[in-house]
Amino acid sequence: MVKISDDTVLVTGASGMVGSRFVELYGGDNFLMPSSREFDITDKEKVRRFLKDKKPTAIVNFAAYTNVGNAEEQRNDRTSGCYRINVLGVENIIDSIDPEMMHFVQISTDMVFSGRMEKPGPYNESDLAEKESVKLTWYGFTKAEAERIVLSNLGKRASIVRIIYPVRAKYKNKLDYLRGPLKKYREGRLYPLFSDQQISITFIDELSNALANIVANRRGGVFHVCSSDTTTPYELISKFISRVEGRKIELDYSPMGELEGRYPRYGGLESKKTQEVLGIRFRSTDEIIEELILQGVSV
Ligand SMILES: NC(=O)c1ccc[n+]([C@@H]2O[C@H](COP(=O)([O-])OP(=O)(O)OC[C@H]3O[C@@H](n4cnc5c(N)ncnc54)[C@H](OP(=O)(O)O)[C@@H]3O)[C@@H](O)[C@H]2O)c1
């Protein structure tokens, strides 16, 4: 295990799909990985006490309410889980830290952008999160609010790291954007895939490497960690399943149609600036697929 820095690194959401890979690759004696009970970010007093007691010098905040569908049922409700965890939780942490003593990293999402024709992606690091909640999913809006809180309170002393459809080779608790469809395909119940939606993906191993660099060098600002190209769900998932199964597989596809309002259609992230600043080259979607296969994909 490579020790990323002399920091005491608090990782929230370390049991989740993305955070668990970061701690698998880079976690060490200097990492604090409390459960969501020990460090419930919606509990302001608990957060204050924990930080005062443990004195981390860096925080990577993966903790979030991530069920996009359920979040939609909470739209405009600022007392329910999604808003409380994604917005008030971030506020609670920020209220309890001294930014001079500590580097704060907020994990964010492409869903802070609308993906609408009027302002299409792929979005770059300078693009600001959408302000109008009607143009976003409720989940996306809460993550956008969190970005604004981080930026207005900490500015360049903090980092915002946006990711999109994060994927990894193995993780039992939750299937990702590639392994989910693979499992459905094997069960004979894969839905038609959108052939007209622009997306990119994040290889979680590459994100982990980028985070290690950001924490070790206390790099502030907005970063995008994603494939170097964009694709469509149909193209991407067809290639992935064909490669995993070792033969050309024809899948069904469809246009987004009515679902266009629900998912960003002209979305995707772009990461040129992040790659330059961090000195890391991010893989293309094809290269990510090959690396996943090399590691042994499991569903
Ligand atoms: N997955 C995606 O497609 C995607 C895409 C873009 C960005 N992101 C962002 O990436 C980050 C990680 O996502 P993920 O997919 O790894 O999420 P996940 O698998 O759903 O895990 C969420 C993590 O947050 C923790 N958590 C939830 N409520 C909490 C609370 N009140 N206090 C402390 N911890 C709490 C959970 O702990 P318990 O398990 O104990 O509840 C879990 O460890 C999130 O910030 C998400 O917004 C994800």
The ligand as a MOL file (V3000), in Angstrom:
LIG
                    3D

  0  0  0     0  0            999 V3000
M  V30 BEGIN CTAB
M  V30 COUNTS 48 52 0 0 0
M  V30 BEGIN ATOM
M  V30 1 N -22.5320 5.9150 -8.2420 0
M  V30 2 C -22.6430 6.8260 -9.1980 0
M  V30 3 O -23.1710 6.5500 -10.2930 0
M  V30 4 C -22.0690 8.2290 -9.0010 0
M  V30 5 C -21.9570 9.0760 -10.1030 0
M  V30 6 C -21.4220 10.3430 -9.9220 0
M  V30 7 C -21.0290 10.7550 -8.6560 0
M  V30 8 N -21.1790 9.9280 -7.5960 0 CHG=1
M  V30 9 C -20.7940 10.4070 -6.2540 0
M  V30 10 O -19.7800 9.5480 -5.7470 0
M  V30 11 C -19.8980 9.4620 -4.3300 0
M  V30 12 C -19.9130 8.0080 -3.9140 0
M  V30 13 O -21.0040 7.3420 -4.5440 0
M  V30 14 P -21.2350 5.7800 -4.3660 0
M  V30 15 O -21.8650 5.2870 -5.6110 0
M  V30 16 O -20.0140 5.1400 -3.8460 0 CHG=-1
M  V30 17 O -22.3340 5.7850 -3.2180 0
M  V30 18 P -22.9270 4.5660 -2.3860 0
M  V30 19 O -22.3760 3.2780 -2.8550 0
M  V30 20 O -24.4060 4.7610 -2.3790 0
M  V30 21 O -22.3610 4.8450 -0.9310 0
M  V30 22 C -22.7650 5.9860 -0.2070 0
M  V30 23 C -21.9030 6.0810 1.0200 0
M  V30 24 O -22.3540 7.2100 1.7970 0
M  V30 25 C -22.5500 6.8000 3.1340 0
M  V30 26 N -23.5660 7.6230 3.7720 0
M  V30 27 C -24.8750 7.7360 3.4440 0
M  V30 28 N -25.5020 8.5570 4.3080 0
M  V30 29 C -24.5650 8.9830 5.1960 0
M  V30 30 C -24.6030 9.8250 6.3240 0
M  V30 31 N -25.7240 10.4250 6.7200 0
M  V30 32 N -23.4540 10.0370 7.0070 0
M  V30 33 C -22.2930 9.4400 6.6350 0
M  V30 34 N -22.2110 8.6170 5.5660 0
M  V30 35 C -23.3220 8.3830 4.8550 0
M  V30 36 C -22.9910 5.3460 3.0190 0
M  V30 37 O -22.8200 4.6890 4.2520 0
M  V30 38 P -23.8390 3.4700 4.6410 0
M  V30 39 O -23.5770 2.4100 3.6400 0
M  V30 40 O -23.4530 3.1200 6.0250 0
M  V30 41 O -25.2120 4.0680 4.5250 0
M  V30 42 C -22.0310 4.8440 1.9400 0
M  V30 43 O -20.7640 4.5460 2.4860 0
M  V30 44 C -21.1410 10.2400 -3.9550 0
M  V30 45 O -20.7690 11.5090 -3.4970 0
M  V30 46 C -21.9250 10.3410 -5.2400 0
M  V30 47 O -22.7310 11.5000 -5.2710 0
M  V30 48 C -21.6710 8.6550 -7.7290 0
M  V30 END ATOM
M  V30 BEGIN BOND
M  V30 1 1 1 2
M  V30 2 2 2 3
M  V30 3 1 2 4
M  V30 4 1 4 5
M  V30 5 2 4 48
M  V30 6 2 5 6
M  V30 7 1 6 7
M  V30 8 2 7 8
M  V30 9 1 8 9
M  V30 10 1 8 48
M  V30 11 1 9 10
M  V30 12 1 9 46
M  V30 13 1 10 11
M  V30 14 1 11 12
M  V30 15 1 11 44
M  V30 16 1 12 13
M  V30 17 1 13 14
M  V30 18 2 14 15
M  V30 19 1 14 16
M  V30 20 1 14 17
M  V30 21 1 17 18
M  V30 22 2 18 19
M  V30 23 1 18 20
M  V30 24 1 18 21
M  V30 25 1 21 22
M  V30 26 1 22 23
M  V30 27 1 23 24
M  V30 28 1 23 42
M  V30 29 1 24 25
M  V30 30 1 25 26
M  V30 31 1 25 36
M  V30 32 1 26 27
M  V30 33 1 26 35
M  V30 34 2 27 28
M  V30 35 1 28 29
M  V30 36 1 29 30
M  V30 37 2 29 35
M  V30 38 1 30 31
M  V30 39 2 30 32
M  V30 40 1 32 33
M  V30 41 2 33 34
M  V30 42 1 34 35
M  V30 43 1 36 37
M  V30 44 1 36 42
M  V30 45 1 37 38
M  V30 46 2 38 39
M  V30 47 1 38 40
M  V30 48 1 38 41
M  V30 49 1 42 43
M  V30 50 1 44 45
M  V30 51 1 44 46
M  V30 52 1 46 47
M  V30 END BOND
M  V30 END CTAB
M  END
